[in-house]
Amino acid sequence: MDELEPPSWRALEYVKQLVQKIRPSAGYLTTIGDGLIVLEDDQAVEAGNDVPVTFIEAQDFDTTSATHARTVSEVSVLIEFNIPFDAGIDNPKRLAHRGRYDLVRALMVKVTDLPGFVTSLAIDGGRLLSTTDEQAGTRFAIAQVTARVGLTETK
């Protein structure tokens, strides 16, 4: 992780590192970690609509305390595992359930193992859904997990 980047971006990179560990050889049910994991949407466009893609993005920020030299905040991070129905995968909805389960387990990290700028990491919610991208004409099974990441930002 580039130390010059803001803590919120480094938090996304840290979550990506956790997601990259998801593979059966590490005790998980899916191979999410071997697939395309993107922080920038244009990376997914290059992949097309026929491979699973995991998106990681920051959403809402809440400041819990602030002084002239330090701010403590929480950022909501959405991790979304998209499985196209026409990717040749047997039972994409079951894979979405497995993906959600793996994502939740990958985000279970001891506080002592968090990087210095991260004060906490907790699962905040999630959902499973199916949707159709009308423009591409592709149907997707989707697993979403939301986590709250505590950050310390200093001057």
N, C-alpha and C positions, 0 to 999 in steps of 0.2 A: 504494500500500500504506500502510496506517495504521501509522505508526511506534510507536504505543502497543501494538499487538498483539504477542504473543510471537513470537520468531523462527520457531518451528515453524509457526504459522499464516501468517506472511508468506511462508514457503517454499512453502506450498500455493498462495498467491496468485501467487507468482512462476512456479511450474510452470504454473498456469492461463494466465498471460500467454504463456508459450512455446507452449502447446497452441493458443491462439487464433490463432496465426500460421499454422496449418496450413490451407492452401488452395491450389488449383492455380496461382493467380497468383503464389504465392511458391515454386513449384517442387515442391509436394507432389502426391500422387496423390489425396487425399481432401479433403473439405470439413469435416473435424472442427472446425476453428476457427470455422466459421459456425454450428455446431450448439449444442445445449445442453451446457454444461460446468458441472458442479455440484460445490460443496464441501459443500453441505448436502443430505441426502437428500430433504428435503421439496420441494425444487425439482424433482426428478425425478418425484415423485408427481403434481405439477401437470401435467406434460407428457403423462402417460399412457404406454401401452405401444406406441404406433405410430410413434415417432420415435427415431432413434439418440440415445443419451445418453452422455456421457463423465463418469465419476466420478473425482475426485481425493481421496485421503484419506491421512492419516498412519497408520503402523502402529507398528513397533517403534523404540525409541530406544536407542542405545548411547552411553554417555559415554566419551570417549577420554582426557580429562584434566579436572581440576577444581581450582580454588583458591578462596580466600575471595572473590575478586572476578570470576572468569571461569570459564566451563565451555565446553568444546569437546565437541560431541556429533555423532552422525549419526542422522538419522531416515530410515526406510524409507518411501518414498512410492509408493503404488499408483495407477496411472493405468489406468482400465478403460473401454474403448470398447465399448458394448453396441449391437448391431444387431438389432432385432426382425425375425423372418422375415416377419411380415405387414405390414411397412412399405412394401411395394411396391418394394423395392430388388432389382435383379437380382443374384443370387449373393451373398448376405450373408456367406458364408464367405470368398469372395475379398476382399470389402470389409474383413473382419476382418484378413486378411493385409496388405492395403494400409495399414490403420489402424495396425497394429503397426509396420510399416516407417516410416510417417510420424512416429509418436510417438517412436521411437528417434532418428530424425534431428533432430526438434525439440529433443530433450534433449541433443544434442551441442553444448555451449556451451563456449567458451574460458574458462579460469579468470579471465582479465582482464575478461571481460564479466559476471561474476557480481556480484550486489549485495553490498555490504560485509558483511552478516551471514552470507552463504553462503560457505563456504570451499572447497566442492567439490560437484560434481554428476556422478554416474556411473551408468550403467545397471547394474543388479544382476541382472536376469532378466526373464522374461516367459513368457507361454503363450497359446495359442489354444484355445478350447473352445466347445462348444455346450451349452446347458442350457435347461430348461423351467421357467418360473415357473408352478407348479401352480395357485396361487390365481388368477392372471390368465389362465391357459391360453395363454400366449404363449411361443414358442420364441425363443431369442436365440443369435446368434453373438457371441462375445466375444473381444476382444484385450486382454491385460493386459501392462503393462510396469511393472517395479519399478525405482525409482531410489533411490540413497543420496544424501542431501543433507547435507553437513557444515555445522554451525551453530556460531556463536560467540554465547554469551549472557553478558552482563555485568551487574554490579550497578548 
